[in-house]
Amino acid sequence: MTDRINKLRRESLDTVPTVSSERGALLTEFYTSGQSDGFSTPVQRAKAFYYIMDKKELAFCDGELIVGERGPKAKAPQPTQRYASTQKKTLTCSTADLNAHSK
């Protein structure tokens, strides 16, 4: 393995798992702003997704050739938006996200 790959692997294995709150904060900001008021649930979700993509900070980590991490750093997944029903919006982080990063 190259030095770059060894460094990235070491960082990935040695990093303590965390959860980034950026996506949750952006969703809270969006829904409390009233921008989704009066729209159907699918349109609200689409507008929320657009808001996240427009405001989310991109992570550019040293040594990576491809930009795009599930969070701002290694082992820092962001909670994903899930819906228990069309009436109740909840934010959760799947244990699969955390388990995938803790091995």
N, C-alpha and C positions, 0 to 999 in steps of 0.2 A: 504494500500500500504506500501511496505517496505521503509526504509529510502533511500536506493539506488534508487529506482524507483521515489520517491518524488523528490530527488535531480536532476535526469535526466529530469524529467518532468518540474521542475522549470527552469532549464537551457534552455530547449527547448522553453518554453513560454516567458522567459525574454530576450532571445538573440535577438539583432537587426539583421534583415536580411542583408546579404552581398552577394557578388558574388566572388568566388575564380577565380583568373586569371591563375592558374597553368596549366590547360589543354590548354588554348589558347596560353600560352607562349611555351609550349612543341610542339604544332602543328606548330607555327611560326618557332621555332627552326628546326623542322624536314623539313618543306617545303623549308626553305631558305638554308638548308645544301646541297640540290641537291640530296639527297638520293632517291627521287621519280622520278627524271628525266628519261624519256625514257620508263616509264612503263604505262600501261593502267590505266584508272581511278579506276577500282575496285582494282587493285593491289596497286596503290598509297594509297587508303583508308585503305587497309589491312596493309600495311607497316606503315602508320601513326598510326593506332590503336595499332600495336605491339610496336611502339616507345613510345606511351603514357603509355601502360601497363608496359613497361620495366623501364621507368624513373619516373613514378608518385610516389610521396611520400604517403605512407599509413598512415592514421590517426588512432591512438590508443588513444581514449578518456577515461578518468577516469570513472570507474563505468560501462562501457559497457561490456557485455558478448559476444557480436557478433561484430566483427570488420567489418567496412564497412559503411561509411557515404557517402552521395552524394557529400560531400566536406570535407575540412580539419577540419571543426567544425560544430556545429549545425547551421542551417539556412544559410549555405554558399554553395549553389549549384554551380556546375561548368558549364560554358556554354558548350553546346553540339555542335558537328560538324554537320551542315546541308548543303545540296547542293541545290542551286536554279536550277542549271542545271549541266550537266557534264563538262561544261567549266568554270563555275564561282563557286569558293569555298568561302563560307561565314561561319563565326562563329556567333552563336546567342545564347541567353539564353531565353528559352521560358518563357512567363509570367506565365504559369502554374507552372513552377518550383518555381518561386518567390512567387506566390500566395499560393502555397501549404505550404510554410514555414512561411508565415506571419500571418497565422490564429492561 
